[in-house]
């Protein structure tokens, strides 16, 4: 594992204290090395889940690059006296990397979402950034027994960057198990980014993003689906933060 020297620990999960530009510079170094590296973002939901899922916590902390995707995590770091420089949202990092891939010749592989969505992302970005090489694209729905075959397909395509849009913790587990086999210099989970890219899911207005209210905008789009996550499961974050503050 390679990690940055600016890593802090928040409620058991490690996070790299990097700006967006510093993150991109680290990724460029990973790709130049040719060795496999894994990226992950942490948000409130992932920190809460990691408290009870030792495998998930181990995978997160074992990643080569860990960004904070969520203003509540940034606010928590400041309250605990370890201020993160900024939020590095996965959707923004994806956009920046696609742009740089077209300019530098990096090969990208798109994995996840439904077939019409991932193909839509491929077509959209090939038009948006002429010169972009999409080494492969496939949906995120396959039987558990096909994991190794999917990893072999990706390895055969020889991408420099692998974007994975499947749900947690399946995403982290897949990368944790097969990254060495796939030998992708930079593998990144992107959550619902593909749906946002093709307009299937609208992103919050910029003022809500900056105010840390993007989660609330997401809730308003799918209240029945998101209520349990945001108002029941993620409420445990407040207790975790209080205990961490008291311990420190």
C-alpha positions in Angstrom: 0.0 0.0 0.0 1.1 3.5 -0.8 -0.4 6.3 1.2 0.1 10.1 1.4 2.0 11.7 4.3 -1.0 13.9 5.2 -3.3 11.1 6.5 -5.5 11.6 9.6 -7.9 9.3 11.4 -11.5 10.2 12.0 -13.6 7.8 14.1 -11.6 4.9 13.0 -11.4 5.8 9.3 -8.4 7.3 7.7 -8.6 10.3 5.4 -6.0 12.1 3.3 -5.8 15.8 4.0 -5.5 16.9 0.4 -7.0 19.6 -1.8 -8.5 18.6 -5.2 -5.3 19.7 -7.1 -3.1 17.8 -4.7 -5.3 14.8 -5.1 -4.9 15.0 -8.9 -1.1 15.2 -8.6 -1.1 12.1 -6.4 -3.2 10.2 -8.9 -0.8 11.2 -11.8 2.0 9.8 -9.8 0.1 6.5 -9.3 -0.5 6.2 -13.0 3.1 7.0 -13.9 4.2 4.2 -11.6 2.1 1.6 -13.4 1.4 -0.2 -10.1 -2.1 -0.9 -8.9 -3.6 1.7 -6.5 -7.0 1.9 -4.9 -9.0 5.0 -4.1 -12.0 5.5 -1.8 -14.1 8.3 -0.5 -15.5 8.5 3.0 -18.8 10.1 4.0 -21.1 9.9 7.0 -22.7 6.8 5.8 -19.5 4.9 5.2 -18.0 6.0 8.5 -21.1 4.7 10.4 -21.1 1.4 8.5 -17.3 0.9 9.1 -17.9 1.0 12.9 -19.7 -2.4 12.7 -18.1 -3.8 9.5 -14.4 -4.7 10.2 -13.8 -5.8 6.6 -15.1 -2.5 5.2 -13.0 -0.5 7.7 -9.9 -2.5 6.8 -10.5 -2.0 3.1 -11.0 1.8 3.5 -7.9 2.2 5.7 -5.8 0.0 3.3 -6.5 2.2 0.3 -3.7 4.2 -1.3 -5.8 7.4 -1.5 -8.8 8.4 0.7 -10.8 11.6 0.2 -13.6 13.1 2.2 -16.7 13.3 0.1 -19.2 15.1 2.3 -19.1 18.4 4.2 -20.2 16.8 7.5 -16.9 14.9 7.5 -14.9 18.1 6.8 -16.9 19.9 9.6 -16.2 17.0 12.0 -12.5 17.1 11.2 -12.4 20.8 12.1 -14.4 20.3 15.3 -11.9 17.6 16.4 -8.9 19.8 15.7 -7.7 18.1 12.5 -9.1 20.4 9.8 -9.3 18.9 6.3 -8.4 21.3 3.6 -11.6 20.8 1.6 -14.2 18.3 0.4 -13.1 16.3 -2.6 -16.3 15.1 -4.1 -16.2 11.9 -6.1 -18.3 13.4 -8.9 -15.9 16.4 -9.3 -12.9 14.2 -9.2 -14.4 11.9 -11.9 -15.0 15.0 -14.2 -11.4 16.3 -13.7 -9.9 12.9 -14.4 -12.0 12.3 -17.5 -10.7 15.7 -18.8 -7.1 14.9 -18.0 -7.4 11.4 -19.5 -8.4 12.9 -22.8 -5.4 15.3 -22.7 -2.8 12.8 -21.5 -3.9 9.6 -23.3 -4.9 7.7 -20.2 -7.2 4.8 -21.0 -10.4 4.6 -18.8 -12.8 1.7 -18.0 -16.4 2.4 -16.9 -17.9 -0.3 -14.7 -21.3 -0.1 -13.1 -24.9 1.2 -13.2 -27.4 -0.2 -15.8 -26.2 -0.9 -19.3 -28.0 2.1 -20.9 -26.5 4.4 -18.2 -22.9 3.3 -18.6 -23.1 3.3 -22.4 -24.6 6.8 -22.1 -21.7 8.0 -20.0 -19.3 6.5 -22.6 -20.9 8.2 -25.5 -21.3 11.5 -23.7 -17.7 11.8 -22.6 -16.3 10.7 -25.9 -18.2 13.6 -27.5 -17.3 16.0 -24.6 -13.6 15.3 -24.6 -12.3 14.3 -28.1 -9.3 12.0 -27.8 -10.7 10.3 -24.7 -10.0 6.5 -24.9 -12.6 4.4 -23.2 -11.0 1.0 -23.0 -14.2 -0.7 -22.0 -17.6 -0.2 -20.4 -20.0 -2.7 -18.8 -22.9 -2.6 -16.4 -22.7 -3.4 -12.7 -25.1 -6.4 -12.7 -23.6 -9.8 -12.7 -23.9 -12.9 -10.5 -21.5 -13.1 -7.5 -19.8 -16.1 -9.1 -18.7 -14.0 -12.1 -16.6 -11.6 -10.1 -13.3 -13.1 -11.3 -14.5 -13.2 -15.0 -15.3 -9.5 -14.8 -11.9 -8.7 -13.3 -10.3 -10.7 -16.1 -12.2 -8.6 -18.7 -10.9 -5.4 -17.1 -7.3 -6.7 -16.9 -7.5 -7.6 -20.6 -8.6 -4.0 -21.5 -5.5 -2.6 -19.8 -7.0 0.7 -18.5 -5.0 3.3 -16.6 -8.1 4.3 -14.6 -11.0 2.1 -13.5 -14.2 3.9 -12.5 -16.6 1.7 -10.5 -20.2 2.7 -10.0 -21.6 -0.1 -7.9 -22.9 0.1 -4.4 -21.0 -0.1 -1.1 -19.7 -2.4 0.3 -19.7 -4.5 -2.9 -17.6 -1.9 -4.6 -14.9 -1.9 -2.0 -14.9 -5.6 -1.6 -14.6 -6.2 -5.4 -11.6 -3.8 -5.6 -10.1 -5.1 -2.5 -10.2 -8.7 -3.9 -9.2 -8.1 -7.5 -7.2 -4.9 -7.8 -3.9 -6.9 -7.8 -5.2 -9.2 -10.5 -6.6 -6.3 -12.7 -3.3 -4.3 -12.3 -5.1 -1.0 -12.9 -2.8 1.9 -11.8 -5.8 3.8 -10.4 -9.2 2.3 -9.4 -11.9 4.6 -8.1 -15.4 4.0 -6.8 -17.8 6.7 -8.1 -21.1 5.8 -6.5 -24.0 7.4 -8.3 -21.8 9.6 -10.6 -22.8 7.8 -13.8 -26.5 8.6 -13.1 -25.6 12.2 -12.4 -23.5 12.4 -15.6 -26.3 11.3 -17.9 -28.9 13.5 -16.1 -30.8 10.6 -14.6 -30.2 12.1 -11.1 -29.9 15.9 -10.7 -27.1 17.3 -8.6 -27.9 19.9 -5.9 -27.4 23.6 -6.8 -23.9 24.9 -6.1 -25.1 26.9 -3.0 -26.4 23.7 -1.4 -23.2 21.8 -2.2 -21.2 24.6 -0.5 -23.5 24.7 2.4 -23.3 21.0 3.1 -26.9 20.4 2.1 -26.4 18.2 -0.9 -27.6 15.2 1.1 -30.9 17.0 1.8 -31.4 17.7 -1.9 -30.8 14.0 -2.5 -33.4 13.2 0.1 -36.0 15.5 -1.6 -35.5 13.6 -4.8 -36.1 10.1 -3.3 -37.6 10.6 0.2 -38.9 7.1 0.7 -35.6 5.5 -0.3 -33.3 7.9 1.5 -35.2 8.5 4.7 -33.8 5.5 6.6 -30.3 6.2 5.5 -30.2 9.9 6.4 -32.6 10.1 9.3 -32.0 6.8 11.1 -28.8 5.1 10.1 -26.6 8.2 9.7 -27.8 9.8 12.9 -25.3 7.5 14.7 -22.6 9.8 13.3 -23.6 12.5 15.8 -23.0 10.0 18.7 -19.7 8.9 17.2 -18.5 12.4 16.8 -19.4 13.3 20.4 -17.6 10.2 21.7 -14.5 11.0 19.6 -14.5 14.6 20.9 -14.8 13.4 24.5 -12.0 10.8 24.1 -9.7 13.5 22.6 
